[in-house]
Every structure is written in structure tokens, then in C-alpha cells.
Amino acid sequence: MKHLIAQLDHSLDWSTLPTLAQAVVEQAIAIQQIPAPTFQELRRAEYVATRFAALGLTQVDTDDRYNAYGLLPGKHRGVPGVMISAHTDTVFPADANLAARAEVGIIHGPGLGDNSIGVAGMLGLANYLQQQILPGCDFWFVATSREEGMGDLGGMKAAFNRLKARINTVINVEGMALGHVYRAGIAVRRLHITATAEGGHSWLNFGRSSAIHGIVELGARITTIRPVQSPRTTYNIGMIEGGQSINTIATQAGLWLDLRSEDSAGLAQLEREVMAHVQAVTRPDLAFGVEVVGDRPAGTIAPEHPLVQGALAALAQVGIQGMLESGSTDANVPLAAGYPAVTIGITRGGNAHRLDEYIETAPVADGLRQLILLALAAANGQ
């Protein structure tokens, strides 16, 4: 794969790359201006679908999960193709101020790096291929939904189920991950744990079980858990809710718990420890319920895999020393199913998930070149 990457780099015409990079930045801002909270991605999906059609892709479509699809037919139609994906949803509410502002070398805008520039980079790849070279196999371009928050990778799960018989490789794009190659998808389990109690007046009924006291006690117990360091395993209580008033013994309360591990067995062990604490604080007048609200599967490919080595080689061709990473991205889904998949970036930036999020504009050309090289190498390696 390294040799193929080098051959491609020397044979391709890069004269249009600066113009393409500028167009990708402009496209990213246009995408970023369309509100797309998780579960509300339809407008953005429809916009991307129009761009797919304008680029000459075929079988352009959107589904009921608000994924957008487009096909670039390759030379060899009878072999499995490559899926290029980038998620469209953001963590910001529909009424967030999405105004973008430019400074020297950077552009600020909520969701611009995560992941409008990733979606725009995917469109840039389709544009380059249409203008320059016919890939060795079919390319399926998919703008996925439901990657953030409580989306539970619902868009990718639907898209992968639809296309898995037609592909054998997935390249996922996260806007600000340039220089990183995610080859392992960590397992994620999300729980909504609720407590219910009889409640009453804080003075007259003092001593009765309180749902809030129960949730606080459970939370305190959870924070004493010391997960194993290898495989890396973590937890986080992200939200706590409940109660009616300051002088009411609460009848209901809840917490939202995020559990993660590089290994499915490590995640299962952590969840068992949490459930043991739930049982320990349960009493006849204090009941708990546990609802699974997120389940992201784990998967990995070896560092020596040709796709991983190809991603590192593509970075090396643009003068970047790549770093191997693990994380939770849309690539979790194909990795868990045993398909080769990596997540790569288009540029660098910072302040993800904040209103002052920003991207750097200078690295976009290198990010596109890296993506083009890896995509073509994956296709030609069929």
C-alpha cells in the first residue's frame, strides 16, 4: 500500500488542489450555516444530496434516518466498493447562533470543524475524482446522521446495513482529525438510571427515602469505581435530574452515565460494577430503573493492516507523521462487523462542541490530498 500511495502521488495532477481546497472551505461554511442538531439533520441531508447530484453522482437518495447517499461508479462494477462517510449532525440546538467569522488562517463557527469541514472534504473528494480519475471500484459517498450525543450512531448503523453487501472498506472523515488515524472503535454503553420514592414534605415526612438522595448516593458510589487502565476504561456521570421543589422529598430523580472501554469485556465488567452499586442502594421504599440509551460497538484492525498503513503513508506523502488512535466514531459500526475501516481528518482546529469552535484553513489542501490518495489506494487495491 505504501508503494501504491507513492505511485499515485507522483502520477496525479495536483494543480487544481489549491482551488479545490478553497472551495471546500467555502462549502464547509455553507453546510455549517444549516442547523443540524442530532435527529434534526433533514435540511442538511437534503442540501448534501443536491451537491451529490450537482457533482454527477448517481443513485442520489436520502433515507428515513436523514442519511444522504451518492454513488460514483468505478471501473470494475462487479467488485465490492469503498464507502466514504462523514456525519452531518452537531451538538448545537436549532436556534444556536451559527455565525461564522474569519481571522488570519482560521475560521470560527459552531460545528465547522465537527463536522462541516469533514462533509465538505468528502464532497471535495467526489469533485476531484469526477474531474481527474475514475476509481478502480464503486465509491459510495454517505453523509450520515445521529453520530453525536444520543444518536447512538443510528445513521451509520442504517447506512452500513444498506450498503454492506456492496462494499468492503470504509473511510470515515472527521474534520479536525488531520494527522490522526483512528483504527480502533471503543465500546460505549450509555445508561439512564432513575430512582423513584414515595416522597413527601421535607419537615413533616423527614426520614422517608428521597429519589434525589438515592441518586446522589448511587452517584457517590459510582465515583469510587477504579476501572482498569489496560484496556483503557472510563465512566462519566454527565447529567443529573429530578425533584419538585427545595422543600419536597423527591419522588423521582435520574442520572445519565457514559461507560467506555477499548475492550468489550472491560466495558461489561464496568457495567457489572455499576449494577452492583444499584442493587446496594435499592430499598423497599426506593426503587431504581436502568435503561440502555446508547450502545456503540467496539472493533479494531491491526496497525499492520494495509488500510492503516495506507493512511499513514498518505499522511507521510504530505509531510505529516501520523498517529494511531482509538475513539468512538461512525467507523465503530463497520469495525464491529469485521470490515476494515479508518477515520481520518481534513484539517486541524480546536474548541470542538463550543460556540467558538474553529478550523485552520492552511492544512485543508494537505488534508484533501491525503484523503484522495488513501481513497484511490483503497479502490485500486481491490
Secondary structure, 3 states (H helix, E strand, C coil): CHHHHHHHHHHCCCCCHHHHHHHHHHHHHHHHCCCCECCCCHHHHHHHHHHHHHCCCEEEEECCCCCEEEEECCCCCCCCEEEEEEECCECCCCCCCCCCEEECCEEECCCHHHHHHHHHHHHHHHHHHHHHCCCCCCEEEEEECCCCHHHCCHHHHHHHHHHCCCEEEEEEECCCCCCEEEEEECEEEEEEEEEEECCEECCCCCCCCCHHHHHHHHHHHHCCCCCCCCCCEEEEEEEEEECCCCCEECCEEEEEEEEEECCHHHHHHHHHHHHHHHHHHCECCEEEEEEEEEEECCEECCCCCHHHHHHHHHHHHCCCCCEEEEECCCCHHHHHCCCCEEEECCCCEECCCCCCCEEECCCHHHHHHHHHHHHHHHHHCC
